[in-house]
Amino acid sequence: MSDLPFGFGPSDDDESRRSGSGDSGGSGSGGPGGMPPGFGFGLPGMGGLPGGAGGAGGFDMGQLGQMLTQLGQMLSQSSGPGAQGPVNYKLAAQMAHQQLGDAGTKAPSGEQQRAAEESVRLAELWLEDATTLPSGASQVAVWSPAQWIDTTMPTWQRLCDPVAQRVAGAWVEGLPEEARQMAGPMLGMISQVGGMAFGSQLGQGLAQLAKEVLTSSDVGLPLGPEGTAALLPAAIATFTEGLDRPAGEVLVFLAAREAAHQRLFGHVPWLRQRLLATVEEFARGISIDTSRMEELAREVDPTNPASLQELMSSGMFEPQTTETQKAALRRLETLLALVEGWVDVVVADAVGDRLPGAVALRETLRRRRASGGPAEQTFATLVGLELRPRRLRDAADLWRTLTEQRGIEGRDAVWAHPDLMPTADDLDDPSSFVGERRSVAPSEEGAAPKSGESFTDLDDPLARLEAEMKAEQESKEKGDDTGGDES
């Protein structure tokens, strides 16, 4: 699985393209024409630059003219709202819808809507005894793959923009001033073409993902609108075909997972922002080695497209992973594992013996993660992150230990503030986290404490929570006694 960020992963599995064979004339690896996807002219309906350096027959001006005509048509067709910026999201949506075909745009039936609503309603009832977090879903929706793409696109935009913008701008920033002046008139067009290339790659990834995601939270991120529990009946039906369980049972189990995610994302106000901000932090750290760039830039003739192609396919645009980025990815991986681990434990407690196949379904979904399914592959291409199954299981073990030692209230209280959350080291030793004592400083993006109290200088947040709950209960009982005397 690729660990390169969005814009650098292979855009398809065509071995001839990756090997540089065919008509593109490139010799490197990566996207069409040997250029790294996201920076080359590997767009739908277009090959690499014709001929190319060393290509058979030399440079063909007729082919160049044809390519520029196609480029102009594509720029015109993909212009408008959503086409500006580092990623052409209009093109991404168009490509994704085109790859889905008619089957992917067919709206779910009324019967599927009713089945989803009943399943979520039942799951919410069971979850009441498994967590202190109230219901987070104000509505239930069923989406076709195309509806999933359109509805989640705003969140994908927030996830992709920081990475794509930094990658697209880093190589321009690294160019010597002389080279920038020479290429000045072309930079705008290159930026627009780069946005289309990013959009093309995103569209292909989302089309594949849309066919296989089961719910709006299947990726582990809050992709859909707040308060909407959404299921994708077509993908769920395909998923169920490979299982020896009744379709209704599978639907209820998946509805319980979706409802649990919605409770967490809906009532932990800092969580959504922290997940997305960590991706942005990773993007800010993207850097490109400019020493090689300066050397090659001196050899570029801006009037010779073949020379420009050689520069772009040289591999110098590959980003360098910094220690800051590695730290951001570790935090993101840990937080995603904690989200999935909490959902895993809560749903297991909620369904209990109510669903005979719950244990098997739970393990199936864990293995689905471990096998590197579409969600993990897309996210790995996006930010270079793989959600390791070991961390997910470790997170589930930690939440289970907290439940046994502190109860449901003590376990869920950890989500009250980001500074209370376990770290990667805590996942290695859950028992030490349960007994850990530390001070907690307030955070601007954290949840406000109840009753106007501060999180500052808490020696043991979970123990203090228990003490506050006990004091509140004693106060209530005392009030009841006083009321009885007065009456």
DOTOR-59791 format. One record per residue (C-alpha): residue in three letters; x, y, z; residue number from 1. Coordinates in Angstrom, 1 decimal. Each point is the difference from the previous one (the first is absolute). Layout:
NODE; code; X; Y; Z; pos
NODE; ala; X; Y; Z; NUM
...
// end
This chain:
NODE; code; X; Y; Z; pos
NODE; met; 0.0; 0.0; 0.0; 1
NODE; ser; 1.3; 3.4; -0.9; 2
NODE; asp; 1.1; 2.3; 2.8; 3
NODE; leu; 0.3; 3.1; -2.2; 4
NODE; pro; -2.5; 2.8; 0.5; 5
NODE; phe; -2.8; 1.0; -2.2; 6
NODE; gly; 1.2; 0.9; -3.5; 7
NODE; phe; 2.9; -2.4; -0.1; 8
NODE; gly; -1.8; -3.4; 0.0; 9
NODE; pro; -0.5; -2.0; -3.2; 10
NODE; ser; -3.1; 1.1; -1.8; 11
NODE; asp; -0.6; -3.5; -1.5; 12
NODE; asp; 1.4; -3.5; -0.2; 13
NODE; asp; 1.1; 0.1; -3.6; 14
NODE; glu; 3.4; -1.5; 0.0; 15
NODE; ser; 0.9; 1.4; -3.4; 16
NODE; arg; -0.7; 3.5; 1.2; 17
NODE; arg; 2.1; -0.5; 3.2; 18
NODE; ser; 2.8; -1.4; -2.0; 19
NODE; gly; 0.0; 2.9; -2.4; 20
NODE; ser; -0.9; -2.1; -3.1; 21
NODE; gly; -2.6; 0.9; -2.5; 22
NODE; asp; -0.4; 3.3; -1.8; 23
NODE; ser; 0.7; 2.4; 2.9; 24
NODE; gly; 3.7; -0.1; -0.5; 25
NODE; gly; 0.9; 0.1; 3.7; 26
NODE; ser; 2.5; -2.2; 1.6; 27
NODE; gly; -0.7; 0.5; 3.7; 28
NODE; ser; -2.4; -1.6; 2.4; 29
NODE; gly; -3.2; 1.4; 1.3; 30
NODE; gly; -2.8; 1.5; -2.0; 31
NODE; pro; -0.5; 0.2; -3.8; 32
NODE; gly; 3.1; 1.0; -1.9; 33
NODE; gly; 2.1; -0.9; 3.0; 34
NODE; met; -1.0; 3.2; 1.8; 35
NODE; pro; -1.1; -0.1; 3.6; 36
NODE; pro; -3.8; 0.0; 0.1; 37
NODE; gly; -1.3; 3.4; 1.1; 38
NODE; phe; 2.7; 1.8; -2.0; 39
NODE; gly; 0.1; -1.6; -3.4; 40
NODE; phe; -2.4; 0.4; -2.9; 41
NODE; gly; -1.5; -3.4; 0.8; 42
NODE; leu; -3.6; 1.1; -0.4; 43
NODE; pro; -3.1; -1.9; -1.3; 44
NODE; gly; 0.1; -0.2; -3.8; 45
NODE; met; 3.6; 1.3; -0.2; 46
NODE; gly; 3.3; -1.8; -0.2; 47
NODE; gly; 3.4; 1.4; 1.0; 48
NODE; leu; 1.7; 2.6; -2.1; 49
NODE; pro; 0.5; -1.4; -3.5; 50
NODE; gly; 3.3; -1.3; -1.1; 51
NODE; gly; 2.2; 1.1; 2.9; 52
NODE; ala; 3.7; 0.1; 0.4; 53
NODE; gly; 1.4; -3.0; -1.7; 54
NODE; gly; -3.4; -1.2; -1.2; 55
NODE; ala; -0.4; -1.8; -3.3; 56
NODE; gly; -0.4; 2.5; -2.8; 57
NODE; gly; 1.0; 3.0; 2.1; 58
NODE; phe; -2.4; 2.8; 0.9; 59
NODE; asp; -3.3; 0.2; -1.9; 60
NODE; met; -1.5; 3.5; -0.2; 61
NODE; gly; -3.3; -1.5; -1.3; 62
NODE; gln; -0.4; -2.1; 3.0; 63
NODE; leu; 0.9; 2.9; 2.3; 64
NODE; gly; -2.7; 2.1; -1.7; 65
NODE; gln; -2.6; -2.8; 0.5; 66
NODE; met; 1.0; -0.3; 3.7; 67
NODE; leu; -0.3; 3.7; 0.5; 68
NODE; thr; -3.5; 0.0; -1.6; 69
NODE; gln; -1.1; -2.8; 2.3; 70
NODE; leu; 1.5; 1.9; 2.9; 71
NODE; gly; -1.9; 3.1; -0.9; 72
NODE; gln; -3.3; -2.0; -0.3; 73
NODE; met; 0.6; -1.5; 3.4; 74
NODE; leu; 0.8; 3.3; 1.7; 75
NODE; ser; -3.2; 1.4; -1.4; 76
NODE; gln; -2.2; -3.0; 1.0; 77
NODE; ser; 1.4; -0.2; 3.5; 78
NODE; ser; -0.2; 3.8; 0.8; 79
NODE; gly; -2.5; 1.6; 2.3; 80
NODE; pro; -0.8; -0.5; 3.7; 81
NODE; gly; 2.3; -2.6; 1.6; 82
NODE; ala; 2.6; 0.2; -2.8; 83
NODE; gln; 2.2; 2.6; 1.7; 84
NODE; gly; 2.7; -0.7; 2.6; 85
NODE; pro; 2.6; -2.8; 0.3; 86
NODE; val; -2.6; -2.8; -0.8; 87
NODE; asn; -2.6; 0.2; -2.7; 88
NODE; tyr; -2.9; -1.4; 1.9; 89
NODE; lys; -2.4; 0.5; -2.8; 90
NODE; leu; 2.1; -2.3; -2.2; 91
NODE; ala; 0.3; -2.5; 3.0; 92
NODE; ala; -3.8; -0.2; 0.3; 93
NODE; gln; -0.4; -0.4; -3.8; 94
NODE; met; 2.5; -2.8; -0.2; 95
NODE; ala; -1.3; -1.8; 3.0; 96
NODE; his; -3.6; 0.1; -1.3; 97
NODE; gln; 1.2; -1.1; -3.4; 98
NODE; gln; 1.8; -3.0; 1.4; 99
NODE; leu; -3.0; -1.0; 2.2; 100
NODE; gly; -2.3; -0.2; -3.0; 101
NODE; asp; -3.8; -0.2; 0.2; 102
NODE; ala; 0.1; -2.6; 2.8; 103
NODE; gly; 1.8; 2.3; 2.3; 104
NODE; thr; -2.5; 2.8; -0.5; 105
NODE; lys; -3.1; -2.0; 0.7; 106
NODE; ala; -1.7; 1.4; 3.1; 107
NODE; pro; -0.9; -2.4; 2.8; 108
NODE; ser; -3.6; -1.1; 0.3; 109
NODE; gly; -2.5; 1.0; 2.6; 110
NODE; glu; 0.1; -3.5; 1.4; 111
NODE; gln; 3.8; 0.3; 0.5; 112
NODE; gln; -0.6; 3.4; 1.7; 113
NODE; arg; -2.5; -1.5; 2.5; 114
NODE; ala; 2.2; -3.0; 0.7; 115
NODE; ala; 2.9; 2.3; 0.8; 116
NODE; glu; -2.1; 2.2; 2.3; 117
NODE; glu; -1.3; -3.0; 1.9; 118
NODE; ser; 3.5; -1.4; 0.4; 119
NODE; val; 1.4; 3.2; 1.3; 120
NODE; arg; -2.9; 0.5; 2.3; 121
NODE; leu; 0.5; -3.5; 1.5; 122
NODE; ala; 3.8; 0.6; 0.2; 123
NODE; glu; -0.5; 3.3; 1.8; 124
NODE; leu; -2.2; -1.8; 2.6; 125
NODE; trp; 2.7; -2.6; 0.7; 126
NODE; leu; 2.8; 2.6; 0.1; 127
NODE; glu; -1.8; 1.9; 2.9; 128
NODE; asp; 1.3; -2.6; 2.5; 129
NODE; ala; 3.5; -0.2; -1.5; 130
NODE; thr; 1.1; 3.7; 0.0; 131
NODE; thr; -0.7; 3.2; 1.8; 132
NODE; leu; 0.2; 2.0; -3.2; 133
NODE; pro; -3.5; 0.8; -1.3; 134
NODE; ser; -1.2; -0.6; -3.5; 135
NODE; gly; 1.8; 2.1; -2.6; 136
NODE; ala; -2.1; -0.8; -3.0; 137
NODE; ser; -2.9; 2.4; -0.7; 138
NODE; gln; -0.9; -1.7; -3.3; 139
NODE; val; 0.7; -3.3; -1.9; 140
NODE; ala; 0.9; -0.1; -3.6; 141
NODE; val; 0.7; -2.6; -2.7; 142
NODE; trp; 2.4; 1.0; -2.7; 143
NODE; ser; 0.9; -1.3; -3.4; 144
NODE; pro; 3.7; 0.0; -0.8; 145
NODE; ala; -0.5; 3.2; -2.0; 146
NODE; gln; -1.8; 1.6; 2.9; 147
NODE; trp; 2.8; -1.0; 2.3; 148
NODE; ile; 2.5; 1.8; -2.2; 149
NODE; asp; -2.0; 3.2; -0.3; 150
NODE; thr; -0.9; 0.1; 3.7; 151
NODE; thr; 3.5; -0.7; 1.3; 152
NODE; met; 1.9; 2.2; -2.5; 153
NODE; pro; 0.2; 3.1; 2.3; 154
NODE; thr; 1.8; -2.0; 2.6; 155
NODE; trp; 2.3; -1.6; -2.6; 156
NODE; gln; 0.8; 3.5; -1.2; 157
NODE; arg; 1.1; 1.1; 3.5; 158
NODE; leu; 2.1; -3.2; 0.2; 159
NODE; cys; 1.6; 0.3; -3.4; 160
NODE; asp; 0.5; 3.8; -0.4; 161
NODE; pro; 2.9; 0.4; 2.6; 162
NODE; val; 2.0; -2.9; -1.4; 163
NODE; ala; -0.6; 0.8; -3.7; 164
NODE; gln; 0.6; 3.7; 0.5; 165
NODE; arg; 3.3; -0.6; 1.8; 166
NODE; val; 1.2; -2.6; -2.5; 167
NODE; ala; -1.0; 2.2; -3.0; 168
NODE; gly; 1.6; 3.1; 1.4; 169
NODE; ala; 3.2; -1.6; 1.4; 170
NODE; trp; 1.7; -0.6; -3.3; 171
NODE; val; -0.8; 3.5; -1.3; 172
NODE; glu; 1.3; 1.6; 3.2; 173
NODE; gly; 3.2; -2.0; -0.4; 174
NODE; leu; 0.7; 1.2; -3.5; 175
NODE; pro; 2.8; 2.6; -0.4; 176
NODE; glu; -1.3; 3.5; -0.6; 177
NODE; glu; 1.4; 0.0; -3.5; 178
NODE; ala; -1.8; -3.2; -0.9; 179
NODE; arg; -3.2; 1.3; 1.5; 180
NODE; gln; 0.1; 3.1; -2.1; 181
NODE; met; 0.7; -2.0; -3.1; 182
NODE; ala; -2.9; -2.4; 0.7; 183
NODE; gly; -2.3; 2.8; 1.3; 184
NODE; pro; -2.6; -0.1; -2.8; 185
NODE; met; -0.2; -3.8; 0.3; 186
NODE; leu; -0.4; -0.3; 3.8; 187
NODE; gly; -3.7; 0.9; -0.1; 188
NODE; met; -0.7; -2.6; -2.6; 189
NODE; ile; 2.1; -2.6; 1.8; 190
NODE; ser; -1.8; 0.8; 3.2; 191
NODE; gln; -3.4; -0.5; -1.7; 192
NODE; val; 1.2; -3.2; -1.7; 193
NODE; gly; 1.4; -1.2; 3.4; 194
NODE; gly; -3.4; 0.6; 1.6; 195
NODE; met; -1.6; -2.1; -2.7; 196
NODE; ala; 2.5; -2.8; 0.5; 197
NODE; phe; -0.7; 0.0; 3.7; 198
NODE; gly; -3.7; 0.0; -0.7; 199
NODE; ser; 0.4; -2.9; -2.4; 200
NODE; gln; 1.8; -2.0; 2.6; 201
NODE; leu; -2.5; 0.9; 2.7; 202
NODE; gly; -3.0; -0.9; -2.2; 203
NODE; gln; 1.4; -3.4; -0.8; 204
NODE; gly; 0.6; -0.7; 3.7; 205
NODE; leu; -3.4; 1.2; 1.1; 206
NODE; ala; -1.7; -2.1; -2.7; 207
NODE; gln; 1.6; -3.2; 1.3; 208
NODE; leu; -0.6; 0.9; 3.6; 209
NODE; ala; -3.7; 0.9; -0.6; 210
NODE; lys; -0.7; -3.5; -1.2; 211
NODE; glu; 1.2; -1.6; 3.2; 212
NODE; val; -0.5; 2.3; 3.0; 213
NODE; leu; -2.9; -1.3; 2.1; 214
NODE; thr; -0.8; 3.1; 2.1; 215
NODE; ser; 0.9; 3.7; 0.1; 216
NODE; ser; 2.5; -0.8; 2.8; 217
NODE; asp; 1.6; -3.1; -1.6; 218
NODE; val; 3.2; 1.9; -0.7; 219
NODE; gly; 0.3; 0.9; 3.7; 220
NODE; leu; -0.4; 3.7; -0.7; 221
NODE; pro; -3.1; 2.2; 0.3; 222
NODE; leu; -0.5; 0.4; -3.8; 223
NODE; gly; -3.7; 0.6; -0.1; 224
NODE; pro; -2.1; 2.9; 1.4; 225
NODE; glu; -0.3; 0.3; 3.8; 226
NODE; gly; -2.9; -1.9; 1.5; 227
NODE; thr; -0.6; -2.2; -3.1; 228
NODE; ala; 0.3; -3.8; 0.4; 229
NODE; ala; 0.3; -1.3; -3.5; 230
NODE; leu; 0.2; -3.6; -1.4; 231
NODE; leu; 0.7; -1.1; -3.6; 232
NODE; pro; -2.3; -2.9; -0.8; 233
NODE; ala; 1.7; -1.0; -3.2; 234
NODE; ala; 3.4; -0.5; 1.6; 235
NODE; ile; -1.6; -1.7; 3.1; 236
NODE; ala; -1.8; -2.5; -2.3; 237
NODE; thr; 3.2; -0.9; -1.6; 238
NODE; phe; 1.8; -0.2; 3.3; 239
NODE; thr; -2.8; -2.3; 1.4; 240
NODE; glu; 0.3; -2.4; -3.0; 241
NODE; gly; 3.3; -1.3; 1.3; 242
NODE; leu; -1.3; -0.6; 3.5; 243
NODE; asp; -2.0; -2.9; 1.5; 244
NODE; arg; -2.3; 2.4; 1.9; 245
NODE; pro; -3.5; 1.4; -0.7; 246
NODE; ala; -0.1; 3.3; -1.8; 247
NODE; gly; -2.1; 1.6; 2.8; 248
NODE; glu; 2.6; -1.0; 2.6; 249
NODE; val; 2.8; 1.5; -2.0; 250
NODE; leu; -1.9; 3.2; -0.5; 251
NODE; val; -0.7; 0.5; 3.7; 252
NODE; phe; 3.6; -0.6; 0.9; 253
NODE; leu; 1.3; 2.5; -2.5; 254
NODE; ala; -2.8; 2.5; 1.1; 255
NODE; ala; 1.3; -0.4; 3.6; 256
NODE; arg; 3.6; 0.8; -1.1; 257
NODE; glu; -1.3; 3.1; -1.9; 258
NODE; ala; -2.1; 1.1; 2.9; 259
NODE; ala; 2.9; -0.4; 2.4; 260
NODE; his; 2.3; 2.1; -2.3; 261
NODE; gln; -2.7; 2.7; -0.1; 262
NODE; arg; -0.2; 0.1; 3.8; 263
NODE; leu; 3.7; 0.5; 0.2; 264
NODE; phe; 0.4; 2.6; -2.8; 265
NODE; gly; -3.2; 1.8; 1.2; 266
NODE; his; 0.8; 0.3; 3.7; 267
NODE; val; 3.8; 0.3; 0.0; 268
NODE; pro; 0.3; 3.6; -1.4; 269
NODE; trp; 3.7; 0.0; -0.4; 270
NODE; leu; 0.4; -3.3; -1.8; 271
NODE; arg; -1.1; 0.9; -3.5; 272
NODE; gln; 2.2; 3.1; 0.0; 273
NODE; arg; 3.0; -1.9; 1.5; 274
NODE; leu; -0.1; -2.7; -2.7; 275
NODE; leu; -0.1; 2.4; -2.9; 276
NODE; ala; 2.5; 2.4; 1.6; 277
NODE; thr; 2.5; -2.8; 0.3; 278
NODE; val; -0.2; -0.6; -3.8; 279
NODE; glu; 0.6; 3.7; -0.5; 280
NODE; glu; 3.0; -0.1; 2.3; 281
NODE; phe; 1.5; -2.8; -2.1; 282
NODE; ala; -0.5; 2.0; -3.1; 283
NODE; arg; 1.8; 3.0; 1.4; 284
NODE; gly; 3.1; -2.1; 0.4; 285
NODE; ile; 0.3; -1.1; -3.6; 286
NODE; ser; 3.3; 1.0; -1.5; 287
NODE; ile; 1.9; -0.7; -3.2; 288
NODE; asp; 3.7; -0.1; -0.4; 289
NODE; thr; 0.8; 3.1; -2.1; 290
NODE; ser; 3.7; -0.7; -0.6; 291
NODE; arg; -0.8; -2.6; -2.7; 292
NODE; met; -2.7; 2.3; -1.3; 293
NODE; glu; 2.4; 2.9; -0.5; 294
NODE; glu; 2.4; -2.2; -1.9; 295
NODE; leu; -2.6; -1.3; -2.4; 296
NODE; ala; -1.8; 3.4; -0.4; 297
NODE; arg; 3.1; 1.4; -1.6; 298
NODE; glu; -0.3; -2.5; -2.8; 299
NODE; val; -3.7; 0.7; -0.7; 300
NODE; asp; -1.0; 1.8; -3.2; 301
NODE; pro; -3.5; 1.4; 0.8; 302
NODE; thr; -0.7; 0.0; -3.8; 303
NODE; asn; 0.7; -3.7; -0.3; 304
NODE; pro; -2.9; -2.2; 1.4; 305
NODE; ala; 2.3; -3.0; -0.1; 306
NODE; ser; 2.5; 1.7; 2.2; 307
NODE; leu; -2.8; 0.9; 2.5; 308
NODE; gln; -1.2; -3.6; 0.0; 309
NODE; glu; 3.4; -1.3; 0.8; 310
NODE; leu; 0.2; 2.4; 2.9; 311
NODE; met; -3.4; -1.0; 1.4; 312
NODE; ser; 0.7; -3.7; -0.4; 313
NODE; ser; 3.4; 0.1; 1.7; 314
NODE; gly; -1.4; -1.0; 3.4; 315
NODE; met; 1.2; 3.2; 1.7; 316
NODE; phe; -3.5; 0.9; 1.1; 317
NODE; glu; -0.2; -2.9; 2.4; 318
NODE; pro; -0.5; 1.5; 3.5; 319
NODE; gln; 2.3; -0.6; 2.9; 320
NODE; thr; -1.7; -1.3; 3.1; 321
NODE; thr; 1.0; 2.1; 3.0; 322
NODE; glu; 0.0; -0.9; 3.7; 323
NODE; thr; -2.8; 2.5; 0.5; 324
NODE; gln; -2.1; -1.9; -2.6; 325
NODE; lys; 0.8; -3.3; 1.6; 326
NODE; ala; -1.1; 1.2; 3.3; 327
NODE; ala; -3.3; 1.4; -1.5; 328
NODE; leu; -0.6; -3.4; -1.7; 329
NODE; arg; 0.6; -1.9; 3.3; 330
NODE; arg; -2.5; 2.3; 1.8; 331
NODE; leu; -2.6; -0.4; -2.8; 332
NODE; glu; 0.5; -3.8; -0.1; 333
NODE; thr; -0.5; -0.2; 3.8; 334
NODE; leu; -3.1; 2.2; 0.0; 335
NODE; leu; -1.6; -2.0; -2.8; 336
NODE; ala; 0.8; -3.3; 1.8; 337
NODE; leu; -1.6; 1.4; 3.2; 338
NODE; val; -3.1; 1.0; -1.9; 339
NODE; glu; -0.3; -3.4; -1.6; 340
NODE; gly; 0.9; -1.9; 3.2; 341
NODE; trp; -2.6; 1.9; 2.0; 342
NODE; val; -2.7; -0.8; -2.6; 343
NODE; asp; 1.1; -3.6; -0.1; 344
NODE; val; -0.4; -0.4; 3.8; 345
NODE; val; -3.2; 2.0; 0.3; 346
NODE; val; -1.8; -1.9; -2.8; 347
NODE; ala; 1.1; -3.3; 1.3; 348
NODE; asp; -1.5; 0.8; 3.4; 349
NODE; ala; -3.1; 1.5; -1.6; 350
NODE; val; -0.9; -3.0; -2.2; 351
NODE; gly; 1.2; -2.6; 2.5; 352
NODE; asp; -2.0; -3.2; -0.5; 353
NODE; arg; -2.7; 1.8; -1.9; 354
NODE; leu; 1.6; -0.8; -3.3; 355
NODE; pro; 1.2; -3.6; -0.3; 356
NODE; gly; 2.6; 0.9; -2.6; 357
NODE; ala; 1.4; 3.1; 1.7; 358
NODE; val; 3.3; -1.6; 0.9; 359
NODE; ala; 0.6; -1.2; -3.5; 360
NODE; leu; -1.0; 3.3; -1.5; 361
NODE; arg; 2.3; 1.9; 2.3; 362
NODE; glu; 2.9; -2.2; -1.0; 363
NODE; thr; -0.9; 0.3; -3.7; 364
NODE; leu; 0.2; 3.8; 0.2; 365
NODE; arg; 3.3; -0.2; 1.8; 366
NODE; arg; 1.4; -2.2; -2.7; 367
NODE; arg; -1.4; 2.3; -2.6; 368
NODE; arg; 2.1; 2.7; 1.5; 369
NODE; ala; 3.1; -2.2; 0.2; 370
NODE; ser; -0.2; -1.1; -3.6; 371
NODE; gly; 0.5; 3.6; -1.1; 372
NODE; gly; -3.4; 0.7; -1.4; 373
NODE; pro; -1.0; 3.0; -2.2; 374
NODE; ala; -0.3; 2.3; 2.9; 375
NODE; glu; 3.5; -0.6; 1.3; 376
NODE; gln; 1.5; 0.1; -3.5; 377
NODE; thr; -1.7; 3.3; -0.9; 378
NODE; phe; 1.0; 1.6; 3.3; 379
NODE; ala; 3.6; -1.3; -0.3; 380
NODE; thr; 0.2; 1.6; -3.5; 381
NODE; leu; -1.5; 3.2; 1.4; 382
NODE; val; 2.4; 0.6; 2.9; 383
NODE; gly; 2.4; -2.9; 0.0; 384
NODE; leu; -1.7; -1.6; 3.1; 385
NODE; glu; -0.9; -3.6; 0.6; 386
NODE; leu; -2.3; -0.8; 2.9; 387
NODE; arg; 1.8; -3.0; 1.3; 388
NODE; pro; -2.3; -2.7; 1.3; 389
NODE; arg; 2.3; -0.5; 3.0; 390
NODE; arg; -0.8; 3.5; 1.2; 391
NODE; leu; -3.7; -0.5; -0.4; 392
NODE; arg; 0.0; -3.2; 2.0; 393
NODE; asp; 2.2; 1.6; 2.7; 394
NODE; ala; -2.4; 3.0; 0.1; 395
NODE; ala; -2.9; -2.4; 0.5; 396
NODE; asp; 1.9; -1.8; 2.8; 397
NODE; leu; 0.6; 3.4; 1.7; 398
NODE; trp; -3.7; 1.0; -0.1; 399
NODE; arg; -1.0; -3.5; 1.3; 400
NODE; thr; 2.5; 0.4; 2.9; 401
NODE; leu; -1.4; 3.5; 0.8; 402
NODE; thr; -3.6; -1.4; -0.1; 403
NODE; glu; 0.9; -2.7; 2.4; 404
NODE; gln; 2.0; 2.2; 2.4; 405
NODE; arg; -2.0; 3.3; -0.2; 406
NODE; gly; -3.4; -1.0; -1.4; 407
NODE; ile; -1.8; 1.5; -2.9; 408
NODE; glu; 0.0; 3.5; 1.4; 409
NODE; gly; 3.7; 0.0; 0.8; 410
NODE; arg; 0.9; -1.3; -3.4; 411
NODE; asp; -2.1; 2.5; -2.0; 412
NODE; ala; 1.3; 2.9; 2.2; 413
NODE; val; 3.4; -0.4; -1.7; 414
NODE; trp; -1.6; 1.7; -3.1; 415
NODE; ala; -0.8; 3.1; 2.0; 416
NODE; his; 3.3; 1.7; -0.9; 417
NODE; pro; 2.8; -0.8; -2.5; 418
NODE; asp; 2.6; 0.2; 2.7; 419
NODE; leu; -1.6; -3.0; 1.7; 420
NODE; met; 0.4; -2.3; -3.0; 421
NODE; pro; 2.4; -2.9; 0.0; 422
NODE; thr; 3.2; 0.2; -2.0; 423
NODE; ala; 1.7; -2.6; -2.2; 424
NODE; asp; 2.0; -1.1; 3.0; 425
NODE; asp; -3.2; -0.5; 2.0; 426
NODE; leu; -1.2; -2.4; -2.6; 427
NODE; asp; 3.0; -2.2; 0.8; 428
NODE; asp; -0.9; -0.1; 3.7; 429
NODE; pro; -3.7; 0.6; 0.6; 430
NODE; ser; 0.2; -0.8; 3.7; 431
NODE; ser; 2.5; 2.8; 0.7; 432
NODE; phe; -2.3; 2.5; -1.7; 433
NODE; val; -2.9; -1.0; 2.2; 434
NODE; gly; 2.0; 0.7; 3.2; 435
NODE; glu; 1.8; 3.0; -1.4; 436
NODE; arg; -0.1; 3.4; 1.8; 437
NODE; arg; 0.8; 3.2; -1.8; 438
NODE; ser; -0.9; 3.7; -0.3; 439
NODE; val; -2.1; 1.2; -2.9; 440
NODE; ala; 0.1; 3.4; -1.5; 441
NODE; pro; -3.1; 1.4; -1.8; 442
NODE; ser; 0.0; 0.1; -3.8; 443
NODE; glu; -1.9; 2.5; -2.2; 444
NODE; glu; -1.4; -2.8; -2.1; 445
NODE; gly; -0.9; -2.3; 2.9; 446
NODE; ala; -3.4; -0.5; 1.4; 447
NODE; ala; -1.1; 2.4; 2.8; 448
NODE; pro; -0.2; -1.6; 3.5; 449
NODE; lys; -3.4; -0.5; 1.5; 450
NODE; ser; -1.4; 2.4; 2.6; 451
NODE; gly; 2.6; 2.7; -1.0; 452
NODE; glu; 2.9; -1.9; 1.6; 453
NODE; ser; 3.5; 0.0; -1.4; 454
NODE; phe; 2.1; -2.9; -1.2; 455
NODE; thr; 3.2; 1.6; 1.4; 456
NODE; asp; 2.0; -1.8; 2.6; 457
NODE; leu; -1.9; -3.2; 0.0; 458
NODE; asp; 2.1; -2.6; 1.8; 459
NODE; asp; -2.0; -2.9; -1.3; 460
NODE; pro; -2.8; 1.0; -2.4; 461
NODE; leu; -1.9; -3.3; 0.2; 462
NODE; ala; 0.2; -0.3; 3.8; 463
NODE; arg; -1.1; 3.6; 0.4; 464
NODE; leu; -2.9; -0.6; -2.3; 465
NODE; glu; -1.1; -2.9; 2.2; 466
NODE; ala; 0.3; 2.2; 3.1; 467
NODE; glu; -2.1; 2.8; -1.6; 468
NODE; met; -2.7; -2.5; -1.0; 469
NODE; lys; 0.0; -1.4; 3.5; 470
NODE; ala; -0.2; 3.5; 1.5; 471
NODE; glu; -2.8; 0.9; -2.3; 472
NODE; gln; -1.9; -3.1; 1.0; 473
NODE; glu; 0.5; 0.7; 3.7; 474
NODE; ser; -1.1; 3.6; -0.5; 475
NODE; lys; -3.1; -1.2; -1.7; 476
NODE; glu; -0.8; -2.5; 2.7; 477
NODE; lys; 0.6; 2.7; 2.7; 478
NODE; gly; -2.4; 2.4; -1.9; 479
NODE; asp; -2.6; -2.7; -0.1; 480
NODE; asp; 0.3; -0.6; 3.8; 481
NODE; thr; -0.2; 3.8; 0.7; 482
NODE; gly; -3.0; 0.3; -2.2; 483
NODE; gly; -1.7; -2.9; 1.8; 484
NODE; asp; 0.7; 1.7; 3.4; 485
NODE; glu; -1.4; 3.4; -1.2; 486
NODE; ser; -3.2; -1.7; -1.2; 487
// end
